[in-house]
Amino acid sequence: MPVPASATARLLAGGIEGPRALRPMLDTVLDALATGAADRGGPLPPGGPRAVARRVRAAAEPVLPTVGTGAHQALHTLVRALAAGSADPADPHCTAHLHCPPLAVAAAADLAASALNPSLDSWDQAPAAGELETLTCRALARLVHPHRPDPDALATTGGTEANQLALLLAREAARTAGATAPLRIVCGANAHHSVHRAAWLLNLPAPLTIPTPSGVLDPARLHDTLAELPGPPHPVLVVATAGTTDTGAIDPLPRIADLCDRHAATLHIDAAYGGPLLFSDTLRTRLHGLDRARTTALDLHKLGWQPAAAGLLAVPDSAVLAPLAHRADYLNAHDDTAAGLPDLLGRSLRTTRRPDILKIAVTLRALGRRGLGDLVERACAAAQHLADLIDSRPGLDLYARPAISTVLFRPAGADPAAVAAVRRRLLREGRAVLGRATTCEGLWLKATVLNPHTQPSDLRALVALVEGSTP
Ligand SMILES: *Cc1c(COP(=O)(O)O)cnc(C)c1O
């Protein structure tokens, strides 16, 4: 039974009545998702940006009518238009970015987060959500730091925020230790662009960026760079990457950690992509050395199959997070804290904060470590299979064997303009979403395989699409 238009403004999502109000609306949403996906009929809408914009305008205008349409009509029209116009990572040919197909169980849990709307800036807005976040963050931190007594993690909006927090914590730790020179960041050219933005945001000198022609941070070059810096008391933060965004390469973490020890530098590891290999018994060995970082970025909205946002910043000891402590009388007054109300404000730079942890906690519980590890292994195996296929085709060049689940390739001998043209043709036709990555060898098509249910037939079809789009 559709909700009468006149009732829409009266219905709330919470309380005992909330679920009853939501149920018919969810029917509308689910039907619109299915209809929209069928309208699209592929991994992304055909026709390019202008055609998509025209269809969205037709559905969405007037954006702010004087008199509303009611829930059913608005949900049906806009959800259908969004689904029809989406790049849908559940389609195995939508494989450009670290943009994962969310698990149904995680999306279902996320609905509860929206309905209850706990806000994680004070205990009196999130009594249970705060505790669930503490438990879940600690469990995930123990995956990174299994041998430490008190590891911890913060929930973030993703690797970008985690990298910012890592640089901020390093800057503040250096200040507390009495450093007078600004923190110097040293990273590879393969590091994520957010590291450079974070340095800019935090008013730190631009990172010293070491060329990475092999795709990973070379310990010999890192040693030379660190040896040339003035050394203590001049503070240095080395940023290594476990799973680069362009190629999925993993920097040699143990050797980098050794160099950090030797030169008294702090180590941050950006494992936004590769971190979830920790769930797999067979693949976690690739992250050897991860536990030597002072801060580690980890995203579960990549290999982790969460709807965004689901980022984490893990630390070996909760004391590392102390610089984030902050006081606002209405949220964590001294006397409230002394009386036993948990103080949540130091767990983020945000104030109002959504319980992204709920979908993560539900997923961890529902699948277990083995279940998640199995999905990670499937995605990596599909990438290996894609690399095999490409290797077997004389008309295609493979960049390298995938380190995680990213495969770079291109039509043999294609120049950058031709590679870019293949990608845009497939986008315009709505047939495949492939990314692009530039290495020393030029421009490549990038397939980031995150759909664990990708079949060999999907990969053969993807290869055939590229071959068919090559002039
Ligand atoms: C994706 C990614 C980021 C950025 O993470 P967001 O979740 O998009 O903010 C940072 N570093 C690496 C290596 C990444 O792959």
The ligand as an SDF file (V2000), in Angstrom:
LIG
                    3D

 15 15  0  0  0  0  0  0  0  0999 V2000
   41.4590    4.8850   -2.1570 C   0  0  0  0  0  0  0  0  0  0  0  0
   42.7510    5.2550   -1.5920 C   0  0  0  0  0  0  0  0  0  0  0  0
   42.8890    6.3630   -0.7680 C   0  0  0  0  0  0  0  0  0  0  0  0
   41.7570    7.3400   -0.5530 C   0  0  0  0  0  0  0  0  0  0  0  0
   40.7610    6.7450    0.1650 O   0  0  0  0  0  0  0  0  0  0  0  0
   39.2710    7.3210    0.1600 P   0  0  0  0  0  0  0  0  0  0  0  0
   38.5650    6.2380    0.8770 O   0  0  0  0  0  0  0  0  0  0  0  0
   38.8800    7.4610   -1.2710 O   0  0  0  0  0  0  0  0  0  0  0  0
   39.2990    8.5990    0.8850 O   0  0  0  0  0  0  0  0  0  0  0  0
   44.1040    6.6000   -0.1890 C   0  0  0  0  0  0  0  0  0  0  0  0
   45.1480    5.7840   -0.4260 N   0  0  0  0  0  0  0  0  0  0  0  0
   45.0640    4.7240   -1.2400 C   0  0  0  0  0  0  0  0  0  0  0  0
   46.2730    3.8740   -1.4640 C   0  0  0  0  0  0  0  0  0  0  0  0
   43.8600    4.4160   -1.8520 C   0  0  0  0  0  0  0  0  0  0  0  0
   43.7660    3.3730   -2.6770 O   0  0  0  0  0  0  0  0  0  0  0  0
  1  2  1  0
  2  3  1  0
  2 14  2  0
  3  4  1  0
  3 10  2  0
  4  5  1  0
  5  6  1  0
  6  7  2  0
  6  8  1  0
  6  9  1  0
 10 11  1  0
 11 12  2  0
 12 13  1  0
 12 14  1  0
 14 15  1  0
M  END
$$$$
